[in-house]
Amino acid sequence: MMALAMENPKYDWAYHTVPQAHAGNRRLLQSHGKGLGGSSLLNFLCFVRPTKEEFDALEELGNPGWNWDNLLSYMKKSERIQALSPSVDGERVSAIPNANNHGTEGAIAKSFPSHITEIVTPMLDSLEAIGVPRKPDASDGRPIGGFLSPTSVDMSTFKRSYAASGYFAPNKDLPNLLVVTEVSVLKINFEGTRATGVTVQQNDKTFTVNASKEVVVSAGSLHTPQILELSGVGNASILEPLGIKSIVNLPGVGENLQDHGLVSTVVEVPETFKSFELFKDPAQACEQQELYKKGDGLLAGASSCFAFLPASTFASPADVSTWSQTKPDSEPDLFPTLDPTVRKGIEKQYEILRRWAKDDTQPFGQLMTINGHYTVPGVTPDPAKRYTTICCAFSHPFSRGRIHITSSSPAVPPDLNPRYLSNSTDREIIVRLLEFTEKLLQVSPVKDIVKQITVPSEKDKEDLGKFVGDVLATIHHPVGTSSMLPRELGGVVDQNLRVYGVENLRIADNSIVPLEICSNTQSYAYAIGEKAADLILADL
């Protein structure tokens, strides 16, 4: 039911991209949580971790102390693993958490659903039949394989566990904490290069909030660069024409935007399957509400089968060889326009991506099941039928985008351009994943369940590359717009999360992550927050 909050202005800022030249010239939705907990209040609950090498790459890119061993401790600190329901066969659904890999006392509940959808076990069996093994605990830094995704659902209440319920609610009465809602940040205030506080607006009134120690920005990958630029922190050549005085020239602000993209394969399944289509029937919707009261049924959790795949599993050796030679200059309309420092930082990232393309321990593509017909542009499902969607996504985009303000007014949304599929390698990866998925669906026991493939259609299959551009959707995992990199590589913050060139200003959100990681972003967003707290306390 997470989708009901998306594009709802009460919960979602609902930004849209500029027309995407390589994705059907469409303006794609970019959901961004509005309210306590930010995007954790409307994400799709999946709680899968990255690989060891992905976190180690943060240190390789120039951030001492940001590696798997260090961040694992913070991931564990933020979570509390909950026991699998006795009704669930952990071996069959590939969900047997190793206690050594998980936290037990953290703020965010981590669990597996009690209701397992009918497609999960057959999918895992068919994946195993074609060489993709089960991975009973994908949280050990080695997530290659098929598994039931852990989720951020508290199985004691069967409710979403998120930043507001896990971190804010237990601490809301602390005497040294004040949280104010219905307030917009207009800008960060400076005396010279020293951050002194923020200017905010509530209704029609403007206030100044002064900082006795420092200002910490945690507005997410889409809002943080906007706040920085409105405050004079960013590329001076962008800010000064808008009448904004440059406090520090940081060309990396708003650049290096990366996001996961997906394309759906949709299959019709037997009418006996309990998929989300049944909610269109009032009687069955009521039945699910009653089941939820008992902690059962579709509303009690999110059941999704994942498969993390190395490139060699779904692509030919020739494909892998080509992808491992992808270069930044394959985007000639972008790279010549970038500041040399930003360009240099992206080149360093590409060196890592090229290495991972050939590494069988690194996911380069992923499959995820959705228990129903996921939205596909131009496709109207038959409400009388039942569906399962298999989302095909690249794990590490080569495409790079940007987000910048176009006005000095905070009320004007920024120019948001992820530039999806601008690097052709991203499109090729999804095409190969779609082809792999079609082969998977011809393998029993999934073959014996699927009635027909409805998306892509036979006509779509004649040009899968065009189909990818016509229907690509975001997974809502933007990162990189305030990258934690050395300043000479286009960085915005250092390894202590301090913004370069100014004092008393830090950033603590996913905008600091310089290289898209294969997993769900919430798996490390909380770790960033926990580590940021320690960094701040160390300086008091």
C-alpha positions in Angstrom: 0.0 0.0 0.0 3.1 2.2 -0.1 2.1 3.4 -3.6 -0.9 5.2 -2.2 1.4 7.7 -0.5 3.3 8.4 -3.7 2.3 11.6 -5.5 0.0 12.4 -2.6 1.0 16.0 -1.7 0.5 15.3 2.0 3.4 12.8 2.0 5.4 13.3 -1.2 7.2 16.3 -2.7 6.5 14.6 -6.0 9.2 16.2 -8.1 9.3 15.3 -11.7 12.4 15.2 -14.0 12.9 17.3 -17.0 11.9 15.4 -20.2 14.3 12.5 -20.4 15.9 12.5 -23.9 16.8 8.8 -23.7 13.7 7.6 -22.0 10.9 8.5 -24.4 11.1 12.2 -23.6 9.0 11.5 -20.5 9.0 13.5 -17.3 9.5 10.8 -14.6 8.2 11.0 -11.1 10.8 11.4 -8.3 9.1 10.8 -5.0 10.7 12.4 -2.0 9.1 11.9 1.5 7.4 14.9 3.0 7.0 14.6 6.8 8.7 13.1 9.8 11.0 10.4 8.7 11.6 11.8 5.2 11.5 9.2 2.5 11.5 6.4 5.0 7.8 7.1 5.5 6.9 6.1 1.9 9.7 3.7 0.7 8.9 0.2 -0.5 10.2 -1.3 2.8 12.9 -3.5 1.3 16.0 -3.7 3.5 18.8 -5.4 1.5 22.4 -4.5 2.2 25.3 -3.8 -0.3 28.4 -5.8 -1.0 31.6 -5.5 1.1 33.4 -4.1 -1.9 30.9 -1.3 -2.4 31.5 0.1 1.0 35.2 -0.5 0.7 35.0 1.6 -2.5 34.0 4.6 -0.5 37.4 4.4 1.2 39.1 3.8 -2.1 37.6 7.0 -3.4 39.4 9.0 -0.7 37.3 8.6 2.5 39.4 7.0 5.3 37.2 5.1 7.8 34.3 4.5 5.3 34.6 0.8 4.7 32.6 -2.4 5.1 33.9 -3.3 8.6 33.2 0.2 9.9 29.8 0.7 8.3 28.7 -2.8 9.2 28.9 -1.8 12.9 26.7 1.1 12.2 24.2 -0.9 10.1 23.9 -3.3 13.0 23.6 -0.5 15.5 20.6 0.9 13.7 18.6 -2.3 13.4 17.0 -5.0 15.4 16.4 -8.3 13.6 13.2 -10.1 14.4 12.6 -13.9 14.4 11.1 -15.6 11.3 7.5 -16.5 11.7 7.1 -20.2 12.7 4.8 -20.6 9.7 7.5 -19.7 7.3 10.0 -22.3 5.9 13.2 -20.3 6.0 15.1 -22.8 3.8 12.5 -22.9 1.1 12.1 -19.1 0.9 15.8 -18.5 1.4 15.5 -16.5 4.6 17.7 -17.8 7.4 19.4 -14.8 9.0 22.8 -15.4 10.7 22.7 -13.7 14.1 26.3 -12.5 13.6 25.3 -10.3 10.6 22.5 -8.4 12.3 21.8 -6.0 15.1 19.4 -6.8 17.9 18.8 -3.5 19.8 18.6 -0.9 17.1 15.9 1.6 16.4 14.6 0.1 13.1 12.9 -3.3 13.0 14.2 -5.7 10.3 12.0 -8.7 9.6 10.6 -11.1 7.0 6.9 -11.2 6.2 4.7 -13.8 7.7 2.6 -14.1 4.5 4.7 -15.4 1.6 3.3 -14.8 -1.8 2.8 -17.8 -4.1 5.5 -16.8 -6.6 8.5 -16.7 -4.2 9.4 -20.4 -3.8 8.8 -21.3 -7.5 11.0 -18.3 -8.5 13.8 -19.4 -6.2 13.5 -23.0 -7.5 13.7 -21.9 -11.1 16.6 -19.5 -10.4 18.4 -22.4 -8.8 17.7 -24.6 -11.8 19.5 -22.2 -14.1 22.5 -21.7 -11.8 21.5 -18.9 -9.4 21.8 -20.3 -5.9 19.7 -19.5 -2.9 21.3 -17.0 -0.5 19.7 -17.5 2.9 21.3 -14.4 4.4 22.1 -11.7 1.9 23.3 -9.3 4.7 26.9 -10.6 4.9 28.4 -8.5 2.2 28.0 -11.3 -0.4 24.4 -10.9 -1.6 24.8 -12.8 -5.0 21.9 -15.2 -5.4 18.2 -15.5 -4.8 16.4 -14.7 -1.5 13.4 -13.3 0.2 14.0 -9.6 0.9 14.1 -8.5 4.5 11.9 -5.5 5.2 11.5 -2.6 7.7 8.3 -3.9 9.2 7.9 -4.3 12.9 6.3 -7.8 13.2 5.1 -7.1 16.8 2.8 -4.4 15.4 2.8 -5.2 11.7 3.5 -1.6 11.0 6.2 0.3 9.1 9.4 0.8 11.1 11.0 4.0 10.0 12.9 7.0 11.1 10.0 8.7 12.8 8.8 5.6 14.7 12.3 4.3 15.5 14.3 7.4 16.3 11.9 10.3 16.9 9.0 8.8 18.8 11.1 7.3 21.7 13.0 10.5 22.1 10.4 13.2 21.4 10.2 14.3 25.1 13.9 14.9 25.5 14.4 18.4 27.0 17.2 19.2 24.4 15.2 18.2 21.4 12.7 20.4 19.5 11.2 19.2 16.2 9.1 21.7 14.3 6.9 20.6 11.4 5.2 22.5 8.6 8.4 24.6 8.2 10.4 25.2 5.0 14.1 25.9 5.1 14.9 28.9 2.9 18.6 29.1 3.3 21.6 28.6 5.5 23.0 31.8 7.0 26.7 32.7 7.0 29.0 35.2 8.6 31.8 35.1 6.1 32.3 31.4 5.6 31.0 30.4 9.0 27.5 28.8 9.1 25.5 30.5 11.9 22.0 29.1 11.5 19.1 28.9 9.0 16.3 31.0 7.8 13.0 29.2 7.8 9.4 29.9 6.8 6.2 28.8 8.5 3.0 29.8 6.7 3.7 33.5 5.8 6.2 34.1 8.6 10.0 34.0 8.3 12.2 33.1 11.3 15.9 32.8 11.9 17.2 29.8 13.9 20.7 30.3 15.2 23.2 27.5 15.7 25.4 27.5 18.8 27.6 24.7 17.4 27.0 23.8 13.8 24.3 23.3 11.1 23.7 19.7 9.9 21.8 19.3 6.6 19.8 16.1 6.2 17.3 16.9 3.5 18.1 14.1 1.1 19.7 13.8 -2.4 17.1 16.1 -4.0 16.7 18.8 -1.4 20.1 19.1 0.1 21.8 20.5 -3.1 18.9 22.9 -3.5 19.4 24.3 0.1 23.1 24.5 -0.5 22.8 26.5 -3.7 20.1 28.8 -2.3 22.6 29.5 0.5 25.5 30.4 -1.9 27.3 27.0 -1.7 27.8 25.5 -5.1 29.0 26.3 -8.6 29.4 30.1 -8.7 28.7 30.2 -12.4 25.2 28.8 -11.7 24.5 30.9 -8.6 25.7 34.3 -9.5 23.4 34.8 -12.6 20.5 34.1 -10.2 21.6 36.9 -8.0 22.9 34.6 -5.3 26.2 35.6 -3.7 28.8 32.8 -3.8 30.0 31.8 -0.3 32.2 29.0 -1.6 32.6 27.8 -5.2 31.9 24.0 -5.0 31.2 22.8 -8.6 30.3 19.3 -7.3 27.0 20.5 -5.6 24.1 19.0 -7.6 26.3 17.0 -9.9 27.1 13.2 -10.1 23.4 12.4 -9.6 22.8 8.6 -9.9 19.7 6.5 -9.6 18.6 2.9 -10.1 16.2 2.4 -13.0 13.9 -0.6 -13.7 11.8 -2.1 -16.5 9.0 -4.6 -15.7 8.2 -8.0 -17.1 4.6 -8.7 -16.1 3.1 -12.2 -16.2 -0.4 -13.4 -15.7 -0.8 -16.0 -12.9 -3.6 -18.2 -11.8 -6.8 -16.6 -10.3 -6.1 -18.4 -7.1 -3.0 -16.2 -6.4 -3.6 -13.5 -3.8 -2.1 -10.5 -5.7 -2.9 -6.8 -5.2 -5.5 -6.9 -7.9 -7.9 -8.5 -5.3 -8.2 -5.1 -3.5 -10.4 -3.9 -6.4 -13.0 -6.4 -5.0 -14.6 -4.8 -1.9 -15.3 -8.2 -0.3 -11.7 -9.5 -0.7 -10.3 -6.1 0.4 -12.4 -6.4 3.5 -11.2 -10.0 4.1 -7.6 -8.7 3.9 -8.3 -6.0 6.5 -9.6 -8.7 8.8 -6.5 -10.8 8.2 -4.3 -7.8 9.0 -5.9 -7.5 12.4 -4.5 -11.0 13.1 -1.1 -10.1 11.7 -1.7 -12.1 8.4 -2.5 -11.5 4.8 -1.1 -9.1 2.2 -1.3 -6.0 4.4 0.9 -7.5 7.1 4.2 -7.2 5.2 5.9 -6.9 1.8 6.8 -10.3 0.3 9.4 -9.9 -2.5 11.8 -12.4 -4.1 15.2 -10.8 -5.0 18.0 -12.1 -7.2 21.3 -10.2 -7.3 23.2 -11.3 -10.4 26.8 -10.7 -11.7 27.0 -9.6 -15.3 28.3 -13.0 -16.4 25.0 -14.6 -15.3 22.8 -12.7 -17.7 25.1 -11.4 -20.4 27.5 -12.9 -22.9 31.3 -12.7 -22.5 31.3 -10.2 -25.3 28.8 -8.0 -23.4 30.8 -8.2 -20.2 34.0 -7.3 -22.1 32.3 -4.2 -23.7 30.8 -3.0 -20.4 34.1 -3.4 -18.7 35.6 -0.8 -21.2 32.8 1.8 -20.8 34.3 5.3 -20.5 32.9 8.6 -19.3 33.4 10.2 -22.7 30.6 7.9 -23.9 28.4 10.8 -22.8 29.7 13.6 -25.0 26.8 15.9 -24.2 27.6 15.9 -20.5 31.3 15.5 -19.7 32.7 18.5 -21.6 30.3 20.7 -19.6 31.5 19.5 -16.2 34.0 21.2 -14.1 37.4 19.4 -14.4 37.3 18.3 -10.8 33.9 16.7 -11.1 34.9 15.0 -14.3 38.0 13.6 -12.6 35.9 12.2 -9.8 33.5 10.5 -12.1 36.4 9.0 -14.0 37.6 7.4 -10.7 34.1 6.0 -10.2 34.1 4.5 -13.7 37.4 2.7 -13.0 35.6 0.9 -10.2 32.5 0.1 -12.3 34.6 -1.4 -15.1 36.2 -3.7 -12.5 32.9 -4.8 -11.1 31.5 -5.6 -14.5 34.0 -8.5 -14.6 33.7 -9.5 -11.0 31.4 -12.5 -10.3 31.1 -11.4 -6.6 29.5 -8.1 -7.6 25.8 -7.6 -8.6 25.5 -5.9 -11.9 21.8 -6.5 -12.4 18.9 -7.5 -10.2 15.4 -9.0 -10.3 12.6 -8.2 -7.8 9.1 -9.5 -7.7 6.1 -7.4 -7.0 2.8 -9.1 -6.1 0.7 -7.6 -8.7 0.8 -5.6 -11.9 3.3 -2.8 -11.4 2.6 0.4 -13.4 3.8 0.3 -16.9 3.3 3.3 -19.2 0.7 2.6 -21.9 -0.5 -0.7 -20.3 -3.9 -1.2 -18.7 -4.2 -4.5 -16.7 -7.4 -6.5 -16.8 -8.8 -6.1 -13.2 -10.4 -9.6 -13.4 -6.9 -11.2 -13.7 -4.0 -11.8 -11.4 -0.5 -10.7 -12.1 3.1 -10.8 -10.9 5.7 -8.3 -11.9 9.4 -9.1 -12.2 11.4 -5.8 -12.2 14.7 -5.8 -14.0 17.2 -3.2 -12.8 20.8 -2.2 -13.3 22.7 -2.2 -10.0 25.3 0.4 -11.0 24.3 3.1 -13.4 26.9 4.5 -15.7 24.7 7.5 -16.6 25.2 10.6 -14.6 22.7 13.4 -14.0 22.4 16.7 -12.2 20.0 18.8 -10.1 20.3 22.6 -9.9 18.2 25.5 -8.9 16.9 27.8 -11.6 15.7 30.6 -9.3 16.6 32.3 -6.1 13.2 31.5 -4.8 13.0 28.3 -2.6 9.4 27.8 -3.9 10.6 27.1 -7.5 11.4 23.4 -7.9 15.0 22.7 -9.1 15.9 21.5 -12.6 16.1 17.8 -12.0 17.8 15.8 -14.8 18.9 12.2 -13.9 19.7 11.7 -17.6 18.5 8.1 -17.4 20.0 5.8 -20.1 22.2 8.6 -21.4 25.0 6.0 -21.2 24.0 3.2 -23.6 25.5 0.6 -21.3 22.6 1.0 -18.8 20.1 0.3 -21.6 22.0 -2.8 -22.7 22.1 -4.2 -19.2 18.3 -4.0 -18.9 17.8 -5.5 -22.3 19.9 -8.5 -21.3 18.1 -8.8 -18.0 14.7 -8.8 -19.8 16.0 -11.6 -22.1 17.3 -13.5 -19.0 13.9 -13.2 -17.4 12.1 -14.6 -20.4 14.4 -17.6 -20.3 13.8 -18.0 -16.5 10.1 -18.0 -17.2 10.6 -21.1 -19.4 12.0 -23.1 -16.5 9.9 -25.2 -14.2 8.3 -24.7 -11.7 7.7 -21.1 -12.7 6.9 -22.2 -16.2 4.1 -24.3 -14.9 2.5 -21.4 -13.0 2.8 -18.5 -15.6 -0.2 -18.4 -17.9 1.3 -15.8 -20.2 3.8 -13.0 -20.4 1.8 -9.8 -20.9 4.6 -7.2 -20.7 6.7 -6.9 -22.8 4.4 -7.7 -25.7 5.5 -9.7 -28.7 5.7 -6.3 -30.6 7.8 -4.8 -27.8 10.2 -7.7 -28.1 11.0 -6.7 -31.7 12.9 -3.7 -30.3 13.7 -4.2 -26.6 16.0 -1.2 -26.6 13.2 1.1 -27.5 10.8 -0.6 -25.1 13.3 0.0 -22.2 13.3 3.8 -23.0 9.5 3.9 -23.3 8.8 2.3 -19.9 11.8 2.8 -17.7 10.9 3.8 -14.1 12.9 4.9 -11.1 13.5 2.8 -8.0 13.8 6.1 -6.1 17.4 5.6 -5.0 19.0 9.0 -5.9 22.6 9.5 -4.5 25.7 11.5 -5.2 24.5 15.2 -5.3 26.7 16.3 -2.4 29.4 13.6 -2.9 31.9 12.7 -0.2 35.1 12.9 -2.2 38.3 14.8 -2.1 37.7 18.3 -3.2 40.0 17.8 -6.2 37.6 15.0 -7.3 34.6 17.3 -7.2 33.7 16.5 -3.6 31.3 18.5 -1.5 32.1 17.0 1.9 35.1 15.3 3.5 35.2 12.0 5.4 33.9 13.9 8.5 30.9 15.1 6.5 32.1 18.7 6.7 31.4 20.9 3.7 34.5 22.1 2.0 35.4 25.8 2.2 33.1 26.7 5.0 32.9 26.2 8.8 30.3 24.7 11.0 28.3 22.9 8.2 27.9 19.2 7.7 25.7 17.0 5.5 24.3 13.7 6.8 22.1 11.9 4.2 22.4 9.8 1.0 23.5 12.8 -1.1 27.0 12.2 0.2 27.3 8.7 -1.3 29.5 9.2 -4.4 28.8 5.9 -6.1 25.4 4.1 -6.5 25.3 1.0 -4.4 23.4 -2.1 -5.4 21.1 -2.3 -2.4 18.1 -0.4 -1.0 19.3 3.0 0.1 17.7 2.8 3.6 20.1 -0.1 4.4 22.9 2.5 4.6 21.0 5.8 5.2 20.6 4.8 8.9 24.2 3.8 9.1 25.2 7.3 7.7 23.1 8.9 10.5 24.6 6.7 13.2 28.1 7.4 12.0 27.4 11.2 11.6 26.3 11.2 15.3 29.6 9.8 16.4 31.5 12.2 14.2 29.6 15.2 15.7 30.0 14.0 19.3 33.7 13.5 18.8 34.1 17.2 18.0 32.1 18.5 21.0 
